[in-house]
Amino acid sequence: MKHKPIFTVLAASLLAFCSNAHAQQAWTLQQCLDYAAEHNIQLQKSRISQQDAQEQLKQYQAALFPSLSASVSQSVGYRPFQESMTVVQNGMATSTNNKVTENGSYGLNANWTVWNGGINHKNIEAAKLQSQITEVQAEQSLSTIQEQIAQLYVQVLYTTEAKHVNEKLLETAKQQLDRGQERFKLGDLAKADLAQLESQVASAQYDVVNAETQIAGYKRQLKELLQLGIEQPFDVAESEMADSRALDPVPEKTEVYNAALNFRPEIRAAKLQADAADVQLDIAKRGYLPTVGLNAGIGTSHYWATGQKGFGEQVKRNLNGSVGLSVSVPILDNRRNKTAVNRAKLNQTTTALDLLDKQTSLGSTIENLWLQATSAQQRFKSAQAAVQSQETNYELINEQFKAGLKNIVDLLQARDNLLQAQQNRLQSKYTTILNTQLLRFYEGGQLTI
């Protein structure tokens, strides 16, 4: 028993170590997507809206059945200066000279709307549509967040690969500075040229630090989408994408659009909202129809004063029941029904315009993705050849600089040209891959980076 605290501490330490190791594990894109689907606050709110719509549907379904309520009331009366009084209760007159009296009544009442122009059934239909709308809107929120995660994830990969390029150039710049310092000591290099080499190293270091800062910023935005706390470490699984992926065929924009019209949640939600507007117009028109209702009740009461019969006897004698039928026909309703119909028609037009706007916006988004993917793919093909040419040129000028055949201006110009070519190649590669994947996502596929 003396060793139990030691074992507890060891177990807790092991658990903390495992938890920390898991927390620091690099996240793949799929892990980010899966985690966000469960923990993102916006998505959790969307699920709450779904549950709220379901509750509303159940309430409308329950309106088809009768309602039942019970009532109990008790009262005590006190008349200090009255010598006698007569109380009428349930059609019976009772005299008493008591100053203190007690009265109670008990009832059970039922009401049932037999027919109200079919509004109850239409309310159920509208509630079902609203439930479907909230479900599709949740899918829309998920799709939006998935796109944002994919874009940030690709930015991290792109900037990480760009940082590696900058690190290689930094290493080369340091070697050139070392060589320049040797030449300066030998009097073979001017002090101004040596200063330019030092400036080149500082510039390369700045590029590396700037890339690291950008990566940290993109990771912070990813953590925000994943709802990860500030104290929780986060990293992305680094994986340099093969250049061949940027040469994959770009999906045809017309095919993507036609598929997206049936698949994308924002279009499905807009169509459902248009259907719901039609139902609301039907409900508004039914407001002109009569309403038929049934009601029934059973009740009893008792009255206490000196000389009155007992509680049980009074409850038995005063027991009564009733059944009623009511018909309500709207004649003059201060324009309520007409206003409701007109507003429902306006809402119907609005939802039709919303659907058209969503379709136009979707087409524009898909066309923009297609243009970015195709143009970036063409730029990537050109950038590949440019990088090879600039690498060869830079290596040649670097060797000539070491041999004293090229000056510092030629070397720096060659470095800048190579850096620009490499950045162009990386940017066009990742832009092509990202937009191609987004096109496939809009077509109904999965996001795979």
SVG drawing of the C-alpha trace seen along z (x, -y; Angstrom):
<svg xmlns="http://www.w3.org/2000/svg" viewBox="-81 -50 127 52">
<polyline fill="none" stroke="black" stroke-width="0.4" points="0.0,0.0 3.0,-2.3 3.9,-2.0 0.4,-3.0 1.1,-6.8 4.3,-6.1 2.4,-3.9 -0.3,-6.6 2.2,-9.3 4.0,-7.1 0.7,-6.2 -0.3,-9.9 3.0,-10.9 2.8,-8.2 -0.7,-9.3 0.4,-12.9 3.4,-11.9 1.2,-9.9 -1.3,-12.7 1.4,-15.3 3.0,-13.0 -0.4,-12.6 -1.0,-16.4 2.3,-17.1 1.7,-14.6 1.6,-16.2 -1.8,-16.4 -2.7,-15.2 -5.4,-17.0 -7.9,-14.2 -7.3,-14.4 -7.9,-18.1 -11.2,-17.6 -12.4,-14.9 -11.6,-16.8 -13.2,-20.0 -16.4,-18.1 -16.7,-17.1 -15.4,-20.1 -15.9,-23.3 -18.3,-25.6 -20.1,-26.7 -20.9,-23.1 -22.1,-22.4 -24.5,-25.4 -25.8,-24.0 -26.5,-20.7 -28.4,-22.5 -30.5,-24.2 -31.3,-20.8 -32.5,-19.6 -34.6,-22.8 -36.3,-22.2 -37.1,-18.6 -38.7,-19.9 -40.8,-22.4 -41.9,-19.5 -43.0,-17.4 -45.0,-20.3 -46.9,-20.7 -47.6,-17.0 -48.9,-17.1 -51.4,-19.8 -53.4,-17.2 -54.5,-15.7 -56.7,-17.1 -55.4,-19.0 -56.3,-18.2 -56.0,-20.4 -56.9,-20.1 -57.8,-22.9 -58.2,-23.2 -59.1,-26.3 -59.6,-26.9 -60.8,-30.1 -61.6,-31.2 -64.1,-34.0 -64.5,-36.1 -67.4,-38.4 -67.1,-39.7 -70.1,-41.9 -72.6,-39.9 -75.0,-37.8 -76.2,-35.6 -75.5,-35.1 -76.9,-33.1 -74.5,-31.4 -75.6,-30.2 -73.4,-27.3 -74.2,-25.1 -77.7,-26.4 -78.3,-25.7 -78.9,-28.4 -77.3,-27.8 -77.8,-30.0 -75.4,-30.2 -74.5,-32.5 -70.8,-31.5 -68.4,-34.4 -65.7,-32.1 -66.5,-30.0 -64.4,-27.9 -65.1,-27.1 -63.3,-24.7 -63.8,-23.8 -62.2,-21.0 -62.3,-20.6 -61.0,-18.6 -61.2,-20.2 -60.4,-18.9 -60.2,-20.9 -59.6,-19.6 -59.3,-21.5 -61.1,-19.2 -60.5,-21.2 -58.9,-24.6 -58.6,-24.5 -55.8,-21.9 -53.4,-24.4 -52.2,-21.9 -51.2,-19.4 -49.5,-22.1 -47.6,-23.3 -46.2,-19.7 -45.2,-19.8 -43.5,-23.2 -41.7,-22.0 -40.4,-18.9 -39.0,-21.2 -37.4,-23.4 -35.9,-20.4 -34.4,-19.4 -33.2,-23.0 -31.3,-23.1 -29.7,-19.7 -28.5,-20.9 -27.3,-24.2 -25.2,-22.2 -23.7,-20.4 -23.1,-23.8 -21.2,-25.0 -19.2,-21.8 -18.3,-22.3 -17.2,-25.9 -15.0,-24.9 -13.5,-22.0 -12.6,-24.4 -11.0,-26.8 -9.0,-24.1 -7.8,-22.7 -6.7,-26.2 -4.8,-26.9 -3.3,-23.4 -2.0,-23.9 -0.6,-27.4 1.3,-25.7 2.8,-23.1 3.6,-25.7 5.3,-28.1 7.2,-25.3 8.6,-24.2 9.4,-27.8 11.2,-28.0 13.3,-25.0 14.3,-26.8 15.2,-29.9 17.3,-27.8 19.3,-26.3 19.9,-29.8 20.9,-31.0 23.5,-28.2 24.8,-29.1 24.9,-32.8 27.0,-31.9 29.4,-29.9 29.7,-32.8 30.3,-35.2 33.1,-32.9 34.7,-32.8 34.3,-36.6 36.0,-37.2 39.0,-35.0 39.2,-37.1 38.9,-40.3 41.8,-39.3 43.9,-38.6 42.9,-42.0 41.0,-40.3 37.6,-41.7 36.5,-45.2 35.0,-46.1 31.8,-47.3 31.4,-43.9 32.0,-42.1 29.2,-44.3 26.9,-43.2 27.6,-39.6 26.9,-40.3 23.6,-42.0 22.8,-38.9 23.1,-36.7 21.0,-39.0 18.3,-39.1 18.3,-35.3 18.0,-35.0 15.1,-37.5 13.3,-35.3 13.7,-32.2 12.3,-34.0 9.5,-35.6 8.5,-32.2 8.5,-30.7 6.3,-33.6 3.8,-33.0 3.7,-29.3 3.0,-30.1 0.2,-32.4 -1.5,-29.8 -1.2,-27.2 -2.8,-29.6 -5.8,-30.0 -6.0,-26.2 -6.1,-25.9 -8.9,-28.4 -11.0,-26.3 -10.2,-23.2 -11.1,-24.9 -7.7,-24.1 -6.7,-26.1 -3.7,-28.4 -1.9,-25.9 -2.3,-23.0 0.7,-22.4 -0.2,-21.9 1.8,-21.0 1.1,-19.9 2.5,-16.7 5.0,-18.0 4.9,-16.3 6.3,-17.9 3.9,-17.2 5.3,-15.6 5.5,-18.0 3.5,-15.5 0.4,-16.2 0.3,-19.7 0.1,-18.1 -3.1,-16.1 -6.0,-16.9 -8.2,-19.8 -11.9,-18.8 -14.1,-20.4 -15.9,-23.4 -19.3,-22.6 -19.3,-19.0 -18.4,-20.3 -21.2,-22.9 -23.8,-20.4 -22.8,-18.0 -22.7,-20.7 -26.2,-21.9 -27.5,-18.5 -24.8,-18.0 -23.8,-21.3 -25.7,-22.0 -26.2,-25.7 -28.2,-24.9 -30.2,-22.1 -31.0,-24.5 -32.1,-27.2 -34.4,-24.8 -35.9,-23.6 -36.5,-27.2 -38.3,-27.8 -40.5,-24.7 -41.1,-26.0 -42.2,-29.4 -44.8,-27.6 -46.1,-25.8 -46.3,-29.1 -48.4,-30.7 -50.7,-27.7 -51.0,-28.1 -51.8,-31.8 -54.6,-31.2 -56.2,-28.6 -56.6,-31.4 -59.8,-32.4 -61.4,-29.0 -63.6,-28.2 -62.3,-26.5 -64.2,-23.7 -63.4,-22.7 -64.8,-20.4 -64.5,-20.9 -65.6,-18.8 -65.3,-19.2 -66.2,-17.7 -66.1,-19.5 -67.4,-19.6 -67.2,-21.9 -67.8,-22.1 -68.8,-24.7 -68.0,-24.6 -70.0,-26.3 -71.7,-25.2 -74.6,-22.9 -73.4,-21.9 -73.1,-18.4 -69.7,-16.7 -67.0,-17.1 -67.6,-13.8 -71.4,-14.3 -71.0,-17.8 -68.5,-16.7 -70.9,-13.9 -74.0,-16.2 -72.1,-19.0 -70.5,-16.8 -71.3,-18.1 -70.1,-17.6 -70.4,-19.4 -69.7,-18.9 -69.5,-21.7 -69.0,-22.4 -67.6,-25.6 -67.4,-27.0 -65.4,-30.1 -65.8,-31.8 -63.5,-34.8 -65.5,-37.7 -63.7,-40.9 -60.2,-40.2 -58.6,-43.7 -56.8,-42.5 -54.7,-39.9 -55.3,-37.1 -54.8,-39.3 -51.6,-40.7 -50.4,-37.2 -51.1,-36.0 -49.4,-39.0 -46.3,-38.6 -46.1,-34.9 -46.1,-35.7 -43.3,-38.3 -41.3,-35.7 -42.0,-33.2 -40.4,-35.6 -37.5,-36.3 -36.6,-32.6 -36.8,-32.1 -34.3,-35.0 -32.1,-33.6 -32.0,-30.2 -31.0,-32.0 -28.4,-34.0 -26.9,-30.9 -26.7,-29.2 -25.0,-32.2 -22.6,-32.5 -21.8,-28.8 -21.1,-29.0 -18.8,-32.0 -17.0,-30.2 -16.4,-27.1 -15.3,-29.1 -12.9,-31.0 -11.4,-27.8 -11.1,-26.4 -9.4,-29.5 -7.0,-29.6 -6.2,-25.9 -5.7,-26.0 -3.6,-29.2 -1.5,-28.0 -0.9,-24.7 0.4,-26.5 2.5,-28.8 3.9,-25.7 5.0,-24.1 6.9,-27.3 8.3,-27.7 9.8,-24.2 11.9,-25.1 12.7,-28.5 14.0,-26.9 16.2,-24.5 17.7,-27.3 18.2,-29.6 19.8,-26.9 22.3,-26.1 23.0,-29.8 23.4,-30.4 25.7,-27.5 27.8,-28.7 28.0,-32.3 28.8,-31.1 31.8,-29.1 32.9,-32.0 32.6,-34.3 34.7,-31.9 37.3,-32.1 37.2,-35.9 35.6,-35.9 32.2,-37.4 31.5,-40.4 29.1,-40.5 26.4,-42.3 26.2,-39.3 26.1,-36.9 23.3,-38.7 21.3,-39.1 21.6,-35.4 20.5,-34.6 17.4,-36.8 16.5,-35.3 16.8,-31.8 14.8,-32.7 12.0,-34.2 11.8,-31.2 11.6,-28.8 8.9,-30.8 6.9,-31.0 7.2,-27.2 6.1,-26.5 3.2,-29.0 1.9,-27.7 2.3,-24.1 0.3,-24.5 -2.3,-26.8 -2.9,-24.1 -3.2,-21.3 -5.5,-23.2 -7.9,-24.5 -8.0,-21.1 -8.9,-19.4 -11.5,-22.1 -13.1,-21.5 -13.4,-17.8 -14.8,-18.6 -17.5,-20.8 -18.2,-17.9 -18.9,-15.6 -15.5,-14.1 -13.3,-14.2 -10.6,-16.7 -7.3,-15.0 -4.1,-17.0"/>
</svg>
